[in-house]
Amino acid sequence: EILVANAPGGSEAETLEKLVSHKWRYRRLEENGQMFSLPPEELGLEFHFKRDGTVTMTPPKNAAIDGTWKYTHKKRQLSITFKDKDPHISTVEFGVMGDLKLVDKSVAQVFDKVRL
């Protein structure tokens, strides 16, 4: 399960629309303000949040993994659950260029929008 708190601002509908209107491709890792390239085995990893509450994570060169997600606007949390995965807690930030950052302490995973 991954719990994600949305950055301040934006309505529930806006946040949900941002999440479901694109696939999200993992681009880079940031730690303490420094940008790092991804290892080859993580290049191309994608998340696809669907309106029906399901999510698909597609690792490069591996089979897709299905899960579920639920957004709670009052708490600004997004809960993502994949079978047999350990919990992970991150904050969500939508960048000026429309990218998505999942932040855990000083480490951010940065995702680019991919058209459906």
MOURPE-V103625 format. One line per field, one symbol per residue. burial: I if it has 24 or more other ideal C-beta (glycine too) atoms within 12 Angstrom, else O. A space follows every 50 residues. Layout:
burial: ???
This chain:
burial: OIIIIIOOOOOOOOIIOIIIOOIIIIIIIIOOOOOOOOOOOIOOIIIIIO OOOOIIIOOOOOOOOOIOIOIOOOOOIIIIIOOOOOOOOIIIIIOOOOII IIIOOOOIIIIIIOOO
